[in-house]
Amino acid sequence: MNTTRSGMRQVNFVSLAERRIYLAEVTWEDGLIAAIVEIGVEDPGLGYLIPGFIDAHVHIESAMLPPAEFGRLALRHGTVAVVSDPHEIANVLGVEGVRFMLENARKTPFHVFFGAPSCVPATPFETADGDFGCDEIAAILDEPEVCCLSEMMNYPGVLARDPGVMAKIDLAASLGYPVDGHAPGLKGEAAAAYVGAGITTDHECISLEEARGKIAAGMSVLIREGSAARNFDTLHPLISESTGQVMLCSDDKHPDDLLRGHINGMAARAVANGYSVFDVLRCACINPIDHYSLPLSRLEPGDRMDAVEVADLLGFLPVNVWLDGSLVARDGKVLLKPVEVVPVNVFKARKVKEADLSVVSEAPTIRVIGVRDGSLVTRERLLEPRVEQGMIVPDIERDILPVCVVNRYQPAAPALGFIQGFGLKKGAVASSVAHDSHNIIAVSADVVSMARVVNGVIDHRGGVAVMDGGQVHILPLPIAGIMSDDDGERVGQFYGDLDRRAKALGSGLSAPFMTLSFMALLVIPELKLSDQGLFDGRTFEFTSVGVI
């Protein structure tokens, strides 16, 4: 990293305030912009200076990297800041986990702002270690990097004005913090009531109609393009319709995806769709500053020299990236050194045996989790199982495979079920990234492979694994069982390799591990599996595998 915090650059300056571009000489001293002097007309042969991109809502943990290493990958794409909801690690380690994220983020010049998690645990029907009430939220809101109350997923509780839910919202409001929302499909009077309770954003809009209604009610809408959920194609008209109330985010970004691009890719797609570069950059760089009151640069004299020089305003490929006046990335290569990490974790799972994973046939029909590619929603399928010697066995031909969830917080028998749509013809896959409690989840074509892949994850105290050809291939995740302490580029490449291995076992899913990680997310129907058993998200009750 170039530690010189003063300099001068002759570039095409993109003035978002004036909505024009001109050749300028930009100087900065001790990390602050001293002057921006117009010296001529735009010169296409030079680069273009813009404010840094901001990811307005992301769960850093989804990239399987701690904040500082996430920043090393994001900076190469011109992202200088994120607003992160540390919801995932909070479920695993509570306040201790959030403080780990804060401390790690303080060791990098990359700007990481946090929200205080609002919904930990997500439900009482699974085992987790985190529990955030008003006292825990107040302690986190007191930290200087915290800028909001993170997404309030319990929107039925908001609409019902549940006292516990409202106490969290009122606490944040009393301290002057905005409250992020999470209300997919909410429209009309219900959406207005949600906004009226103090919710200020939503990144879960399913349709353009829904998004327009929420904006009309006074909400800001985040257009999301992540590894799992992608809404850009549906929502991009908002960029010109409601520029001041639109931000861009990724929500969840897997490590291999983060190697390829970030918010700059969304900006490029928006410009390719014909939107004004000034509107696009306002959404991508300025609106999050306004909404969350972030102490970031707008590229005005007196601001910090946090800026990105891109080759052009079409692809938004960064040539140079500065933070606080120091050059931190050049031509896609980050100049920051890795930050040393001491992992924090809790992993008390008991190893499993093949007998632990066997299901006795007690009914002629079983409930099967029906998977749909690209969707977090599953279907309940009532199917006749394949039975051998009184035991239900994998049915490869009909793609009815065993799935298990193993409690990682205390020794316990695994919860067992069946899944259709995963497509494995052999082997097994497993992960300790399993939203929201992050117990161990696995799918296999045989119980022998399932036992071996689960035990491999337990041996490493967390990881993403594939059982292939008699060998367990694993990406260890020693930080809370959900993040790696390794170099981000290696993590991204290794994760990509595991993804290819899972597909080679027969899975036709576009993102097998993403799909697997959400099969324990009980708040999204219809059937899911927690460490406590098969769960019906429509009735919010446990149900049996066998249908009597």
Residue, then its C-alpha position, 0 to 999 in steps of 0.5 A: m500500500n502506498t502510504t503517501r496521503s498527498g498527491m495530484r491527479q489529472v482526470n475527467f472529474v464526474s461532478l454529481a452535484e453539477r451533473r457534468i464531466y470535465l477535465a480537472e486537476v485534483t489535489w489532496e493533502d494529508g488525506l483530504i481533498a484540497a482542490i478540484v480545478e477545472i482545466g478543460v473539456e472531457d478527455p476520453g483518453l484519461g480516466y474518470l474520477i468518481p466517489g467510491f461504490i457503497d454496498a448498502h446492505v450486505h451480510i459480510e459472512s456470506a462471503m465466508l470472509p471476515p470484514a478486512e479480507f472482504g474489503r481486500l476483494a471488494l476494493r479491487h472493484g471500486t467498493v470503498a464501503v459497506v453497510s453490513d448486518p452481522h446477523e449470521i455471526a450474531n446467531v452463532l456467538g451473540v454479542e461476542g461475534v458482533r464485537f469480533m466483526l467490529e474489531n476486525a473491521r477496525k484494522t482495515p482502511f476499508h469502510v465497514f459500517f454495521g447495523a445492530p441485528s434485530c432478529v436473533p434468534a430468527t425463530p425459537f424452533e432451532t438451536a443457536d447461541g445468540d440472543f439479542g434483546c434491547d440490552e444487547i441492541a443498545a450495546i451495539l448501537d453505542e459503537p461508533e461504526v454502527c449506523c442503523l438497526s438491521e433488517m426487521m425480518n419479523y414484519p408480521g410482528v411489526l404489523a401487529r405492533d408486537p411490544g417486543v418488536m416495537a421496543k427494538i424499533d423505538l429504541a433505535a429511533s430514540l437514538g436517531y438511527p434508521v431501521d432497515g426492513h425485510a418485508p417481501g411481497l408486502k403491499g398497499e395498506a400493510a406496506a404503509a403500516y410497516v413504514g408507519a412503524g418506523i421502517t425506512t428501507d426494504h431490499e426484498c421487493i419481489s415486483l416493481e409494483e410492490a417497490r413503487g408502493k413502498i417508495a410512495a409510502g416513504m421508504s427507500v428501496l434497495i435494488r439487490e443483485g447477490s449470489a442467491a437473490r437477484n432483483f435488478d432486472t425487475l427493479h431497475p426502472l426505479i433508478s430514473e423514476s425515484t433516484g433519490q430513494v434507491m440504493l444498490c446492494s448485494d445482500d449475500k455475496h459468495p466468495d467466488d462471485l466477489l472475485r468477479g465483481h461487485i456494485n460496479g457490475m450493477a452500475a455497468r448494467a444500469v448504464a447499459n440499460g440507458y440510465s443516466v450515469f449521474d443517476v446511477l452513481r447517485c444510487a451507487c455512491i451517494n444515497p447510502i451516505d445520505h440515508y445512513s449519515l455515513p462520514l464518507s466522501r462525496l468528492e468535494p473539497g474538504d472531504r477525505m480522498d476516498a475515490v475511484e478512477v475508472a477506465d470509462l463510464l461503461g464498464f466501471l473497471p477501476v484503474n486506481v482506488w484511494l482511501d484517505g489519500s492512500l492508493v489501496a488498489r491498482d488495475g484490479k490488484v489490492l495493495l493492502k496486506p492481509v489482517e491477521v485473524v484469531p478465530v472465534n468459534v463454538f463447536k460442540a457437535r457430536k460425531v455421527k454414525e451411520a446408524d444415527l442417519s437411518v430412518v425406520s419406515e413407519a408409514p406408506t407415505i413420507r413428507v419430502i422437501g421439494v427444492r426449486d432451483g433459484s428459490l428459497v421457497t420449497r414445496e411439501r411433496l407426499l411420496e412413497p419411499r423406497v424401503e429395504q429391510g424396514m429402513i427408508v433408503p435413498d432413491i437415486e432414480r426418483d431423486i429422493l435423498p436423505v437430508c440431516v441437520v446436526n446440532r453444533y452447539q451441543p451433543a445431540a442426535p441428528a434431525l433427519g428428513f428427505i429432499q427431492g430436487f438436489g440431484l446427487k447421484k453419488g457422494a454427499v455435500a455438507s456445510s456449517v453455513a445453514h441459515d440462520s442458526h448455522n448448524i451442520i446440514a448435509v444431503s447425500a446419496d448414501v448414509v455412509s457418505m453422509a456420515r463421513v462428510v458431516n464428521g469432516v465438518i465437525d473435525h474442522r469445527g466448521g466448513v463447506a465439504v464435498m464427499d467425492g470418490g471416497q475423499v472429503h474435500i473441505l473448505p475449513l471455516p474456523i471463524a464461527g464455522i461460517m468464515s475462513d481465516d485464509d486469503g480471500e482469493r484462495v477461498g473464492q477459488f476453493y469454493g468455486d472448486l467445491d461448487r464444481r465438484a457438487k455439480a459433478l456428483g449430479s446436482g443440476l442446481s445452479a448454486p448447490f451450496m446456496t440451496l443447501s444453506f437455506m434448507a434450514l431457514l424455517v421462516i420461508p415455507e413450505l418444509k424445512l429442517s432444523d436441528q429439532g426436526l421437520f418444520d412446516g413454515r405454513t403452520f409454524e409447527f413441527t411435523s412428522v416425516g411419515v404421513i400416517 
